[in-house]
Amino acid sequence: MLKCGIIGYRGMVGQVLLSRMSAENDFSHFHTTFFGEGEKDQKAPSINGPHENEVKSAFDFDTLCSQDILICLKGGEYSKEVYPKLLNDGYQGIWIDASSAFRMDEDAVIILDPINSSNIKKALNNGIKKFCGGNCTVSLLLLALQGLIDIDEIEWVNSMSYQAASGAGAEGINGLINETKDLLEKCNISDKALENEHHIRDKMLMQEELTFNAPLAFSLIPYIDEPFVSGSTKEEWKAGSESARILNERAFPIDGLCVRVPSLRAHAQALLIKTKSKLGAEQVEELLRKGNEWVQVIPNAPEESRSFLTPVAVSGRLNINIGRIKNINHDPHLITAFTVGDQLIWGAAEPLRRMLNITRKFLS
Ligand code: HSE
């Protein structure tokens, strides 16, 4: 039986991964070891499959080296420090990394099955051992557009994101909840709308030590991550650079702006798509529907858009919804769309879980 180590399973992506692996009965195929902070006698999470009862230290190099597959959810700094040391110690197994640490490395592959499953299999056959989950908005975007990507219909895409607080981790969710609670508690809410707005605005501007370094509750922040190149943030740069590595010869330019909004979970993106052919909105809907089993095309109608194109409609779910598909009047090659998907599932845990199973089949 293959040995699988899961490093840093206690964070949000780790919890979502464990829950998806349990739902799909993945643990029955592996002997699993959990690696964590290494507190003495820490018990492993209860899973449905053979496993070590005690959590090992994430710096227990002997036990790490004895695994066939390691999934690392501990963050880029840990990966950069530990993976080279493991290789030095003779680690021969597959490394599946949730962080951005190695995404641009020549000897690494960004994984997004089913979008680049053939590349993943080719890489395994060629002896590649370093695999990385992609950025959440990039993965969600490509999955939503798979129907157009598969027939090489896209000239370029502009994506304006609406990213949930949980994109910044558990701290992001709790920070937003506490900020909202704090503002409401400090203001005497009455039925006078403008007075309420004044009170809340005053308090918003007086807040200190904010999780996102700016008010997010009742607001938004049009800047995610650090400045990078040509006026883009690092998050925005990832759209073009990571998608190019995932799609290879099928790649097309992707650019846009990333915005943090006060939703709790699931990232949304407003898209402007330039197609190679002149396609009507109905044709585009039909093509997108064929993309993969998780894409749900939502009719461009008020009730359906309000019910199914919101973060809350897809949070905790596998489906990636796309709607508001319409032609742009002044250019027959331009189409708009709005897509929303759970960034903790398809933007993080699910590609890792699918890679684990591809690897299992490859090694068995
Ligand atoms: N960087 C993303 C965000 C998290 O800040 O929303 C998922 O990669």
Residues whose N, C-alpha, C, O or C-beta is under 5 A from the ligand:
A	BS01	HSE	N135 C136 Q163 A164 G167 A168
